[in-house]
Amino acid sequence: MKFSPCIDECTYDGTHCQGCGRSHEEIAETKKLVMAVVNFAQIQEYENIEEFSNAIGQSVLKKLKKSSAGK
């Protein structure tokens, strides 16, 4: 499955958003993940939030690539 980001044309009826095509369950779980990272950064009181965000993204990408290579 290919990830489809939000395009700010959200719909809430049915099982999937008509804007991005993702399931409402996927959207809810993604929001939980993002809020967990936001809460962590706020607790740590990071001043360089852009650097933190980029580092998290790069770390996730690296681990996903490593995981995919092992398949």
N, CA, C and O atoms as a Tripos MOL2 file, in Angstrom:
@<TRIPOS>MOLECULE
protein
  284   283    71     0     0
PROTEIN
NO_CHARGES

@<TRIPOS>ATOM
      1 N           0.8510   -1.1770    0.0000 N.3       1 MET1
      2 CA          0.0000    0.0000    0.0000 C.3       1 MET1
      3 C           0.8930    1.2350    0.0000 C.2       1 MET1
      4 O           1.9250    1.2620    0.6710 O.2       1 MET1
      5 N           0.5010    2.2340   -0.7390 N.am      2 LYS2
      6 CA          1.2410    3.4860   -0.8060 C.3       2 LYS2
      7 C           0.6210    4.4960    0.1510 C.2       2 LYS2
      8 O          -0.5990    4.6550    0.1900 O.2       2 LYS2
      9 N           1.4750    5.1870    0.9310 N.am      3 PHE3
     10 CA          0.9930    6.2210    1.8490 C.3       3 PHE3
     11 C           0.4610    7.4030    1.0670 C.2       3 PHE3
     12 O           1.0460    7.8180    0.0660 O.2       3 PHE3
     13 N          -0.6400    7.9330    1.5280 N.am      4 SER4
     14 CA         -1.2510    9.1090    0.9160 C.3       4 SER4
     15 C          -1.4200   10.1660    2.0000 C.2       4 SER4
     16 O          -2.2220    9.9840    2.9160 O.2       4 SER4
     17 N          -0.6730   11.2740    1.9110 N.am      5 PRO5
     18 CA         -0.7670   12.3030    2.9520 C.3       5 PRO5
     19 C          -2.0850   13.0770    2.8900 C.2       5 PRO5
     20 O          -2.7720   13.0810    1.8690 O.2       5 PRO5
     21 N          -2.4120   13.7170    3.9800 N.am      6 CYS6
     22 CA         -3.6020   14.5550    4.0560 C.3       6 CYS6
     23 C          -3.4810   15.7130    3.0550 C.2       6 CYS6
     24 O          -2.4200   16.3180    2.9010 O.2       6 CYS6
     25 N          -4.5960   15.9980    2.3860 N.am      7 ILE7
     26 CA         -4.6160   17.1290    1.4440 C.3       7 ILE7
     27 C          -5.6300   18.1840    1.8900 C.2       7 ILE7
     28 O          -6.0540   19.0240    1.0970 O.2       7 ILE7
     29 N          -6.0070   18.1300    3.1530 N.am      8 ASP8
     30 CA         -6.9480   19.0840    3.7550 C.3       8 ASP8
     31 C          -8.3020   19.1120    3.0640 C.2       8 ASP8
     32 O          -8.9270   20.1670    2.9560 O.2       8 ASP8
     33 N          -8.7560   17.9520    2.5960 N.am      9 GLU9
     34 CA        -10.1030   17.7990    2.0430 C.3       9 GLU9
     35 C         -10.7730   16.6310    2.7570 C.2       9 GLU9
     36 O         -11.2910   15.7110    2.1240 O.2       9 GLU9
     37 N         -10.7540   16.6860    4.0850 N.am     10 CYS10
     38 CA        -11.1820   15.5740    4.9290 C.3      10 CYS10
     39 C         -12.6840   15.3150    4.8380 C.2      10 CYS10
     40 O         -13.4950   16.2390    4.7780 O.2      10 CYS10
     41 N         -13.0240   14.0300    4.8310 N.am     11 THR11
     42 CA        -14.4100   13.5960    4.9610 C.3      11 THR11
     43 C         -14.4510   12.5690    6.0860 C.2      11 THR11
     44 O         -13.4590   11.8950    6.3630 O.2      11 THR11
     45 N         -15.5990   12.4600    6.7250 N.am     12 TYR12
     46 CA        -15.6960   11.6060    7.8930 C.3      12 TYR12
     47 C         -16.7410   10.5010    7.7670 C.2      12 TYR12
     48 O         -16.9040    9.6960    8.6830 O.2      12 TYR12
     49 N         -17.4370   10.4560    6.6550 N.am     13 ASP13
     50 CA        -18.4300    9.4020    6.4730 C.3      13 ASP13
     51 C         -17.7530    8.1680    5.8680 C.2      13 ASP13
     52 O         -16.6840    8.2610    5.2650 O.2      13 ASP13
     53 N         -18.3880    7.0360    6.0410 N.am     14 GLY14
     54 CA        -17.8330    5.7960    5.5070 C.3      14 GLY14
     55 C         -16.6020    5.3490    6.2830 C.2      14 GLY14
     56 O         -16.3630    5.7910    7.4070 O.2      14 GLY14
     57 N         -15.8330    4.4700    5.6680 N.am     15 THR15
     58 CA        -14.6440    3.9230    6.3370 C.3      15 THR15
     59 C         -13.3630    4.6300    5.9430 C.2      15 THR15
     60 O         -12.3470    4.5000    6.6260 O.2      15 THR15
     61 N         -13.4000    5.3850    4.8370 N.am     16 HIS16
     62 CA        -12.2020    6.0530    4.3270 C.3      16 HIS16
     63 C         -12.4680    7.5280    4.0450 C.2      16 HIS16
     64 O         -13.5760    7.9110    3.6720 O.2      16 HIS16
     65 N         -11.4460    8.3380    4.2260 N.am     17 CYS17
     66 CA        -11.5110    9.7540    3.8740 C.3      17 CYS17
     67 C         -11.5170    9.8670    2.3560 C.2      17 CYS17
     68 O         -10.6900    9.2520    1.6830 O.2      17 CYS17
     69 N         -12.4230   10.6290    1.8290 N.am     18 GLN18
     70 CA        -12.4880   10.8160    0.3790 C.3      18 GLN18
     71 C         -11.3840   11.7530   -0.1180 C.2      18 GLN18
     72 O         -11.0730   11.7680   -1.3090 O.2      18 GLN18
     73 N         -10.7900   12.5360    0.7920 N.am     19 GLY19
     74 CA         -9.7100   13.4420    0.4030 C.3      19 GLY19
     75 C          -8.4120   12.7120    0.1370 C.2      19 GLY19
     76 O          -7.8410   12.8260   -0.9480 O.2      19 GLY19
     77 N          -7.9360   11.9540    1.1320 N.am     20 CYS20
     78 CA         -6.6340   11.2830    0.9970 C.3      20 CYS20
     79 C          -6.7540    9.7960    0.7000 C.2      20 CYS20
     80 O          -5.7890    9.1740    0.2580 O.2      20 CYS20
     81 N          -7.9250    9.2230    0.9360 N.am     21 GLY21
     82 CA         -8.1350    7.8090    0.6560 C.3      21 GLY21
     83 C          -7.7370    6.8720    1.7850 C.2      21 GLY21
     84 O          -7.9320    5.6610    1.6830 O.2      21 GLY21
     85 N          -7.1800    7.4220    2.8650 N.am     22 ARG22
     86 CA         -6.7780    6.5660    3.9850 C.3      22 ARG22
     87 C          -7.9920    6.1980    4.8290 C.2      22 ARG22
     88 O          -8.9870    6.9220    4.8670 O.2      22 ARG22
     89 N          -7.8860    5.0500    5.5080 N.am     23 SER23
     90 CA         -8.9780    4.6540    6.4000 C.3      23 SER23
     91 C          -8.9840    5.5880    7.6040 C.2      23 SER23
     92 O          -7.9560    6.1430    7.9890 O.2      23 SER23
     93 N         -10.1450    5.7420    8.1760 N.am     24 HIS24
     94 CA        -10.2580    6.5930    9.3700 C.3      24 HIS24
     95 C          -9.4520    5.9910   10.5130 C.2      24 HIS24
     96 O          -8.9360    6.7260   11.3550 O.2      24 HIS24
     97 N          -9.3360    4.6720   10.5560 N.am     25 GLU25
     98 CA         -8.5220    4.0080   11.5740 C.3      25 GLU25
     99 C          -7.0440    4.3670   11.3890 C.2      25 GLU25
    100 O          -6.3560    4.6750   12.3620 O.2      25 GLU25
    101 N          -6.5560    4.3280   10.1510 N.am     26 GLU26
    102 CA         -5.1580    4.6880    9.8800 C.3      26 GLU26
    103 C          -4.8910    6.1360   10.2730 C.2      26 GLU26
    104 O          -3.8620    6.4420   10.8750 O.2      26 GLU26
    105 N          -5.8070    7.0120    9.9370 N.am     27 ILE27
    106 CA         -5.6500    8.4360   10.2710 C.3      27 ILE27
    107 C          -5.5830    8.6140   11.7860 C.2      27 ILE27
    108 O          -4.7370    9.3570   12.2850 O.2      27 ILE27
    109 N          -6.4600    7.9420   12.5160 N.am     28 ALA28
    110 CA         -6.4840    8.0580   13.9750 C.3      28 ALA28
    111 C          -5.1900    7.5360   14.5880 C.2      28 ALA28
    112 O          -4.6470    8.1580   15.5020 O.2      28 ALA28
    113 N          -4.6870    6.4000   14.0970 N.am     29 GLU29
    114 CA         -3.4510    5.8330   14.6370 C.3      29 GLU29
    115 C          -2.2510    6.7210   14.3170 C.2      29 GLU29
    116 O          -1.3490    6.8660   15.1420 O.2      29 GLU29
    117 N          -2.2360    7.3140   13.1300 N.am     30 THR30
    118 CA         -1.1510    8.2240   12.7540 C.3      30 THR30
    119 C          -1.1550    9.4490   13.6650 C.2      30 THR30
    120 O          -0.1000    9.9110   14.0990 O.2      30 THR30
    121 N          -2.3420    9.9690   13.9500 N.am     31 LYS31
    122 CA         -2.4500   11.1210   14.8500 C.3      31 LYS31
    123 C          -1.9050   10.7770   16.2330 C.2      31 LYS31
    124 O          -1.2350   11.5970   16.8610 O.2      31 LYS31
    125 N          -2.1920    9.5580   16.7090 N.am     32 LYS32
    126 CA         -1.6720    9.1250   18.0150 C.3      32 LYS32
    127 C          -0.1440    9.0960   18.0070 C.2      32 LYS32
    128 O           0.4950    9.5530   18.9550 O.2      32 LYS32
    129 N           0.4390    8.5570   16.9360 N.am     33 LEU33
    130 CA          1.9010    8.5030   16.8280 C.3      33 LEU33
    131 C           2.5030    9.9020   16.8330 C.2      33 LEU33
    132 O           3.4650   10.1680   17.5520 O.2      33 LEU33
    133 N           1.9400   10.7780   16.0410 N.am     34 VAL34
    134 CA          2.4490   12.1440   15.9460 C.3      34 VAL34
    135 C           2.3320   12.8480   17.2990 C.2      34 VAL34
    136 O           3.2670   13.5200   17.7340 O.2      34 VAL34
    137 N           1.1970   12.6950   17.9560 N.am     35 MET35
    138 CA          1.0150   13.3580   19.2500 C.3      35 MET35
    139 C           1.9620   12.7960   20.3010 C.2      35 MET35
    140 O           2.3920   13.5280   21.1930 O.2      35 MET35
    141 N           2.2970   11.5070   20.2140 N.am     36 ALA36
    142 CA          3.2610   10.9280   21.1540 C.3      36 ALA36
    143 C           4.6320   11.5720   20.9670 C.2      36 ALA36
    144 O           5.3170   11.8600   21.9480 O.2      36 ALA36
    145 N           5.0350   11.8000   19.7260 N.am     37 VAL37
    146 CA          6.3180   12.4460   19.4420 C.3      37 VAL37
    147 C           6.2820   13.9050   19.8960 C.2      37 VAL37
    148 O           7.2440   14.3920   20.4900 O.2      37 VAL37
    149 N           5.1900   14.5990   19.6240 N.am     38 VAL38
    150 CA          5.0390   15.9920   20.0530 C.3      38 VAL38
    151 C           5.1190   16.0900   21.5730 C.2      38 VAL38
    152 O           5.8260   16.9450   22.1060 O.2      38 VAL38
    153 N           4.3980   15.2190   22.2690 N.am     39 ASN39
    154 CA          4.4170   15.2470   23.7340 C.3      39 ASN39
    155 C           5.8120   14.9760   24.2710 C.2      39 ASN39
    156 O           6.2440   15.6270   25.2230 O.2      39 ASN39
    157 N           6.5260   14.0230   23.6740 N.am     40 PHE40
    158 CA          7.8880   13.7160   24.0970 C.3      40 PHE40
    159 C           8.7830   14.9420   23.9320 C.2      40 PHE40
    160 O           9.5310   15.2940   24.8450 O.2      40 PHE40
    161 N           8.7100   15.5880   22.7760 N.am     41 ALA41
    162 CA          9.5380   16.7690   22.5150 C.3      41 ALA41
    163 C           9.2150   17.8960   23.4980 C.2      41 ALA41
    164 O          10.1080   18.6110   23.9520 O.2      41 ALA41
    165 N           7.9410   18.0430   23.8170 N.am     42 GLN42
    166 CA          7.5530   19.0900   24.7680 C.3      42 GLN42
    167 C           8.0550   18.7780   26.1730 C.2      42 GLN42
    168 O           8.5130   19.6760   26.8800 O.2      42 GLN42
    169 N           7.9740   17.5230   26.5810 N.am     43 ILE43
    170 CA          8.4780   17.1240   27.9010 C.3      43 ILE43
    171 C           9.9820   17.3780   27.9910 C.2      43 ILE43
    172 O          10.4850   17.8290   29.0210 O.2      43 ILE43
    173 N          10.6960   17.0820   26.9000 N.am     44 GLN44
    174 CA         12.1460   17.2880   26.8730 C.3      44 GLN44
    175 C          12.5120   18.7620   26.7660 C.2      44 GLN44
    176 O          13.6550   19.1450   27.0150 O.2      44 GLN44
    177 N          11.5420   19.5820   26.3950 N.am     45 GLU45
    178 CA         11.7340   21.0230   26.2120 C.3      45 GLU45
    179 C          12.8250   21.3290   25.1800 C.2      45 GLU45
    180 O          13.6610   22.2120   25.3740 O.2      45 GLU45
    181 N          12.7900   20.5700   24.0760 N.am     46 TYR46
    182 CA         13.7570   20.8140   23.0090 C.3      46 TYR46
    183 C          13.5700   22.2140   22.4320 C.2      46 TYR46
    184 O          12.4470   22.6430   22.1660 O.2      46 TYR46
    185 N          14.6590   22.9050   22.2460 N.am     47 GLU47
    186 CA         14.6240   24.2260   21.6190 C.3      47 GLU47
    187 C          14.7620   24.1220   20.1020 C.2      47 GLU47
    188 O          14.3050   24.9940   19.3630 O.2      47 GLU47
    189 N          15.3990   23.0400   19.6520 N.am     48 ASN48
    190 CA         15.6500   22.8440   18.2170 C.3      48 ASN48
    191 C          14.6900   21.7850   17.6630 C.2      48 ASN48
    192 O          15.1060   20.6900   17.2830 O.2      48 ASN48
    193 N          13.3990   22.1340   17.6250 N.am     49 ILE49
    194 CA         12.3850   21.1610   17.2440 C.3      49 ILE49
    195 C          12.4960   20.7190   15.7830 C.2      49 ILE49
    196 O          12.1260   19.5910   15.4560 O.2      49 ILE49
    197 N          12.9960   21.5800   14.9070 N.am     50 GLU50
    198 CA         13.1720   21.1810   13.5140 C.3      50 GLU50
    199 C          14.2150   20.0770   13.4100 C.2      50 GLU50
    200 O          14.0300   19.0990   12.6870 O.2      50 GLU50
    201 N          15.3080   20.2450   14.1380 N.am     51 GLU51
    202 CA         16.3700   19.2370   14.1240 C.3      51 GLU51
    203 C          15.8600   17.9210   14.7170 C.2      51 GLU51
    204 O          16.1390   16.8470   14.1850 O.2      51 GLU51
    205 N          15.1190   18.0090   15.8110 N.am     52 PHE52
    206 CA         14.5440   16.8100   16.4220 C.3      52 PHE52
    207 C          13.6140   16.1020   15.4390 C.2      52 PHE52
    208 O          13.7100   14.8890   15.2540 O.2      52 PHE52
    209 N          12.7130   16.8590   14.8090 N.am     53 SER53
    210 CA         11.7610   16.2770   13.8590 C.3      53 SER53
    211 C          12.4720   15.5940   12.6990 C.2      53 SER53
    212 O          12.1090   14.4860   12.3030 O.2      53 SER53
    213 N          13.4810   16.2570   12.1600 N.am     54 ASN54
    214 CA         14.2460   15.6690   11.0570 C.3      54 ASN54
    215 C          14.9710   14.4020   11.4930 C.2      54 ASN54
    216 O          15.0210   13.4250   10.7460 O.2      54 ASN54
    217 N          15.5300   14.4150   12.6950 N.am     55 ALA55
    218 CA         16.2480   13.2390   13.1990 C.3      55 ALA55
    219 C          15.2990   12.0570   13.3830 C.2      55 ALA55
    220 O          15.6520   10.9230   13.0600 O.2      55 ALA55
    221 N          14.1130   12.3110   13.8960 N.am     56 ILE56
    222 CA         13.1180   11.2500   14.0640 C.3      56 ILE56
    223 C          12.7430   10.6650   12.6970 C.2      56 ILE56
    224 O          12.7010    9.4470   12.5280 O.2      56 ILE56
    225 N          12.4760   11.5310   11.7390 N.am     57 GLY57
    226 CA         12.1240   11.0750   10.3930 C.3      57 GLY57
    227 C          13.2260   10.2500    9.7650 C.2      57 GLY57
    228 O          12.9550    9.2110    9.1630 O.2      57 GLY57
    229 N          14.4630   10.6930    9.8930 N.am     58 GLN58
    230 CA         15.5980    9.9520    9.3230 C.3      58 GLN58
    231 C          15.7780    8.6120   10.0250 C.2      58 GLN58
    232 O          16.1030    7.6150    9.3800 O.2      58 GLN58
    233 N          15.5710    8.5780   11.3290 N.am     59 SER59
    234 CA         15.7020    7.3360   12.0820 C.3      59 SER59
    235 C          14.6440    6.3210   11.6510 C.2      59 SER59
    236 O          14.9500    5.1430   11.4640 O.2      59 SER59
    237 N          13.4140    6.7700   11.4960 N.am     60 VAL60
    238 CA         12.3340    5.8860   11.0420 C.3      60 VAL60
    239 C          12.6500    5.3530    9.6530 C.2      60 VAL60
    240 O          12.5190    4.1550    9.4020 O.2      60 VAL60
    241 N          13.0660    6.2330    8.7490 N.am     61 LEU61
    242 CA         13.3950    5.8280    7.3840 C.3      61 LEU61
    243 C          14.5170    4.7880    7.3650 C.2      61 LEU61
    244 O          14.4270    3.7890    6.6520 O.2      61 LEU61
    245 N          15.5600    5.0200    8.1400 N.am     62 LYS62
    246 CA         16.6940    4.0940    8.2060 C.3      62 LYS62
    247 C          16.2510    2.7190    8.6960 C.2      62 LYS62
    248 O          16.6460    1.6970    8.1360 O.2      62 LYS62
    249 N          15.4330    2.7010    9.7410 N.am     63 LYS63
    250 CA         14.9740    1.4240   10.2920 C.3      63 LYS63
    251 C          14.0340    0.7040    9.3340 C.2      63 LYS63
    252 O          14.0750   -0.5230    9.2450 O.2      63 LYS63
    253 N          13.2000    1.4280    8.6260 N.am     64 LEU64
    254 CA         12.3050    0.8090    7.6510 C.3      64 LEU64
    255 C          13.0900    0.2090    6.4820 C.2      64 LEU64
    256 O          12.7850   -0.8900    6.0170 O.2      64 LEU64
    257 N          14.0970    0.9380    6.0160 N.am     65 LYS65
    258 CA         14.9230    0.4290    4.9200 C.3      65 LYS65
    259 C          15.6800   -0.8280    5.3490 C.2      65 LYS65
    260 O          15.7830   -1.7970    4.5970 O.2      65 LYS65
    261 N          16.2080   -0.7910    6.5750 N.am     66 LYS66
    262 CA         16.9350   -1.9440    7.0960 C.3      66 LYS66
    263 C          16.0030   -3.1440    7.2270 C.2      66 LYS66
    264 O          16.3730   -4.2720    6.8990 O.2      66 LYS66
    265 N          14.7990   -2.8890    7.7090 N.am     67 SER67
    266 CA         13.7960   -3.9480    7.8640 C.3      67 SER67
    267 C          13.3920   -4.5340    6.5170 C.2      67 SER67
    268 O          13.2400   -5.7490    6.3840 O.2      67 SER67
    269 N          13.2180   -3.6670    5.5140 N.am     68 SER68
    270 CA         12.8350   -4.1190    4.1690 C.3      68 SER68
    271 C          13.9400   -4.9150    3.5030 C.2      68 SER68
    272 O          13.6640   -5.8500    2.7530 O.2      68 SER68
    273 N          15.1820   -4.5570    3.7660 N.am     69 ALA69
    274 CA         16.3200   -5.2550    3.1710 C.3      69 ALA69
    275 C          16.4180   -6.6920    3.6980 C.2      69 ALA69
    276 O          16.9210   -7.5760    3.0050 O.2      69 ALA69
    277 N          15.9430   -6.9170    4.9090 N.am     70 GLY70
    278 CA         16.0030   -8.2210    5.5220 C.3      70 GLY70
    279 C          14.9240   -9.1790    5.0360 C.2      70 GLY70
    280 O          14.9430  -10.3570    5.3940 O.2      70 GLY70
    281 N          13.9950   -8.7020    4.2370 N.am     71 LYS71
    282 CA         12.8740   -9.5440    3.7540 C.3      71 LYS71
    283 C          13.2550  -10.3030    2.5160 C.2      71 LYS71
    284 O          12.4420  -11.0550    1.9770 O.2      71 LYS71
@<TRIPOS>BOND
     1     1     2 1
     2     2     3 1
     3     3     4 2
     4     3     5 am
     5     5     6 1
     6     6     7 1
     7     7     8 2
     8     7     9 am
     9     9    10 1
    10    10    11 1
    11    11    12 2
    12    11    13 am
    13    13    14 1
    14    14    15 1
    15    15    16 2
    16    15    17 am
    17    17    18 1
    18    18    19 1
    19    19    20 2
    20    19    21 am
    21    21    22 1
    22    22    23 1
    23    23    24 2
    24    23    25 am
    25    25    26 1
    26    26    27 1
    27    27    28 2
    28    27    29 am
    29    29    30 1
    30    30    31 1
    31    31    32 2
    32    31    33 am
    33    33    34 1
    34    34    35 1
    35    35    36 2
    36    35    37 am
    37    37    38 1
    38    38    39 1
    39    39    40 2
    40    39    41 am
    41    41    42 1
    42    42    43 1
    43    43    44 2
    44    43    45 am
    45    45    46 1
    46    46    47 1
    47    47    48 2
    48    47    49 am
    49    49    50 1
    50    50    51 1
    51    51    52 2
    52    51    53 am
    53    53    54 1
    54    54    55 1
    55    55    56 2
    56    55    57 am
    57    57    58 1
    58    58    59 1
    59    59    60 2
    60    59    61 am
    61    61    62 1
    62    62    63 1
    63    63    64 2
    64    63    65 am
    65    65    66 1
    66    66    67 1
    67    67    68 2
    68    67    69 am
    69    69    70 1
    70    70    71 1
    71    71    72 2
    72    71    73 am
    73    73    74 1
    74    74    75 1
    75    75    76 2
    76    75    77 am
    77    77    78 1
    78    78    79 1
    79    79    80 2
    80    79    81 am
    81    81    82 1
    82    82    83 1
    83    83    84 2
    84    83    85 am
    85    85    86 1
    86    86    87 1
    87    87    88 2
    88    87    89 am
    89    89    90 1
    90    90    91 1
    91    91    92 2
    92    91    93 am
    93    93    94 1
    94    94    95 1
    95    95    96 2
    96    95    97 am
    97    97    98 1
    98    98    99 1
    99    99   100 2
   100    99   101 am
   101   101   102 1
   102   102   103 1
   103   103   104 2
   104   103   105 am
   105   105   106 1
   106   106   107 1
   107   107   108 2
   108   107   109 am
   109   109   110 1
   110   110   111 1
   111   111   112 2
   112   111   113 am
   113   113   114 1
   114   114   115 1
   115   115   116 2
   116   115   117 am
   117   117   118 1
   118   118   119 1
   119   119   120 2
   120   119   121 am
   121   121   122 1
   122   122   123 1
   123   123   124 2
   124   123   125 am
   125   125   126 1
   126   126   127 1
   127   127   128 2
   128   127   129 am
   129   129   130 1
   130   130   131 1
   131   131   132 2
   132   131   133 am
   133   133   134 1
   134   134   135 1
   135   135   136 2
   136   135   137 am
   137   137   138 1
   138   138   139 1
   139   139   140 2
   140   139   141 am
   141   141   142 1
   142   142   143 1
   143   143   144 2
   144   143   145 am
   145   145   146 1
   146   146   147 1
   147   147   148 2
   148   147   149 am
   149   149   150 1
   150   150   151 1
   151   151   152 2
   152   151   153 am
   153   153   154 1
   154   154   155 1
   155   155   156 2
   156   155   157 am
   157   157   158 1
   158   158   159 1
   159   159   160 2
   160   159   161 am
   161   161   162 1
   162   162   163 1
   163   163   164 2
   164   163   165 am
   165   165   166 1
   166   166   167 1
   167   167   168 2
   168   167   169 am
   169   169   170 1
   170   170   171 1
   171   171   172 2
   172   171   173 am
   173   173   174 1
   174   174   175 1
   175   175   176 2
   176   175   177 am
   177   177   178 1
   178   178   179 1
   179   179   180 2
   180   179   181 am
   181   181   182 1
   182   182   183 1
   183   183   184 2
   184   183   185 am
   185   185   186 1
   186   186   187 1
   187   187   188 2
   188   187   189 am
   189   189   190 1
   190   190   191 1
   191   191   192 2
   192   191   193 am
   193   193   194 1
   194   194   195 1
   195   195   196 2
   196   195   197 am
   197   197   198 1
   198   198   199 1
   199   199   200 2
   200   199   201 am
   201   201   202 1
   202   202   203 1
   203   203   204 2
   204   203   205 am
   205   205   206 1
   206   206   207 1
   207   207   208 2
   208   207   209 am
   209   209   210 1
   210   210   211 1
   211   211   212 2
   212   211   213 am
   213   213   214 1
   214   214   215 1
   215   215   216 2
   216   215   217 am
   217   217   218 1
   218   218   219 1
   219   219   220 2
   220   219   221 am
   221   221   222 1
   222   222   223 1
   223   223   224 2
   224   223   225 am
   225   225   226 1
   226   226   227 1
   227   227   228 2
   228   227   229 am
   229   229   230 1
   230   230   231 1
   231   231   232 2
   232   231   233 am
   233   233   234 1
   234   234   235 1
   235   235   236 2
   236   235   237 am
   237   237   238 1
   238   238   239 1
   239   239   240 2
   240   239   241 am
   241   241   242 1
   242   242   243 1
   243   243   244 2
   244   243   245 am
   245   245   246 1
   246   246   247 1
   247   247   248 2
   248   247   249 am
   249   249   250 1
   250   250   251 1
   251   251   252 2
   252   251   253 am
   253   253   254 1
   254   254   255 1
   255   255   256 2
   256   255   257 am
   257   257   258 1
   258   258   259 1
   259   259   260 2
   260   259   261 am
   261   261   262 1
   262   262   263 1
   263   263   264 2
   264   263   265 am
   265   265   266 1
   266   266   267 1
   267   267   268 2
   268   267   269 am
   269   269   270 1
   270   270   271 1
   271   271   272 2
   272   271   273 am
   273   273   274 1
   274   274   275 1
   275   275   276 2
   276   275   277 am
   277   277   278 1
   278   278   279 1
   279   279   280 2
   280   279   281 am
   281   281   282 1
   282   282   283 1
   283   283   284 2
@<TRIPOS>SUBSTRUCTURE
     1 MET1         2 RESIDUE 1 A MET
     2 LYS2         6 RESIDUE 1 A LYS
     3 PHE3        10 RESIDUE 1 A PHE
     4 SER4        14 RESIDUE 1 A SER
     5 PRO5        18 RESIDUE 1 A PRO
     6 CYS6        22 RESIDUE 1 A CYS
     7 ILE7        26 RESIDUE 1 A ILE
     8 ASP8        30 RESIDUE 1 A ASP
     9 GLU9        34 RESIDUE 1 A GLU
    10 CYS10       38 RESIDUE 1 A CYS
    11 THR11       42 RESIDUE 1 A THR
    12 TYR12       46 RESIDUE 1 A TYR
    13 ASP13       50 RESIDUE 1 A ASP
    14 GLY14       54 RESIDUE 1 A GLY
    15 THR15       58 RESIDUE 1 A THR
    16 HIS16       62 RESIDUE 1 A HIS
    17 CYS17       66 RESIDUE 1 A CYS
    18 GLN18       70 RESIDUE 1 A GLN
    19 GLY19       74 RESIDUE 1 A GLY
    20 CYS20       78 RESIDUE 1 A CYS
    21 GLY21       82 RESIDUE 1 A GLY
    22 ARG22       86 RESIDUE 1 A ARG
    23 SER23       90 RESIDUE 1 A SER
    24 HIS24       94 RESIDUE 1 A HIS
    25 GLU25       98 RESIDUE 1 A GLU
    26 GLU26      102 RESIDUE 1 A GLU
    27 ILE27      106 RESIDUE 1 A ILE
    28 ALA28      110 RESIDUE 1 A ALA
    29 GLU29      114 RESIDUE 1 A GLU
    30 THR30      118 RESIDUE 1 A THR
    31 LYS31      122 RESIDUE 1 A LYS
    32 LYS32      126 RESIDUE 1 A LYS
    33 LEU33      130 RESIDUE 1 A LEU
    34 VAL34      134 RESIDUE 1 A VAL
    35 MET35      138 RESIDUE 1 A MET
    36 ALA36      142 RESIDUE 1 A ALA
    37 VAL37      146 RESIDUE 1 A VAL
    38 VAL38      150 RESIDUE 1 A VAL
    39 ASN39      154 RESIDUE 1 A ASN
    40 PHE40      158 RESIDUE 1 A PHE
    41 ALA41      162 RESIDUE 1 A ALA
    42 GLN42      166 RESIDUE 1 A GLN
    43 ILE43      170 RESIDUE 1 A ILE
    44 GLN44      174 RESIDUE 1 A GLN
    45 GLU45      178 RESIDUE 1 A GLU
    46 TYR46      182 RESIDUE 1 A TYR
    47 GLU47      186 RESIDUE 1 A GLU
    48 ASN48      190 RESIDUE 1 A ASN
    49 ILE49      194 RESIDUE 1 A ILE
    50 GLU50      198 RESIDUE 1 A GLU
    51 GLU51      202 RESIDUE 1 A GLU
    52 PHE52      206 RESIDUE 1 A PHE
    53 SER53      210 RESIDUE 1 A SER
    54 ASN54      214 RESIDUE 1 A ASN
    55 ALA55      218 RESIDUE 1 A ALA
    56 ILE56      222 RESIDUE 1 A ILE
    57 GLY57      226 RESIDUE 1 A GLY
    58 GLN58      230 RESIDUE 1 A GLN
    59 SER59      234 RESIDUE 1 A SER
    60 VAL60      238 RESIDUE 1 A VAL
    61 LEU61      242 RESIDUE 1 A LEU
    62 LYS62      246 RESIDUE 1 A LYS
    63 LYS63      250 RESIDUE 1 A LYS
    64 LEU64      254 RESIDUE 1 A LEU
    65 LYS65      258 RESIDUE 1 A LYS
    66 LYS66      262 RESIDUE 1 A LYS
    67 SER67      266 RESIDUE 1 A SER
    68 SER68      270 RESIDUE 1 A SER
    69 ALA69      274 RESIDUE 1 A ALA
    70 GLY70      278 RESIDUE 1 A GLY
    71 LYS71      282 RESIDUE 1 A LYS
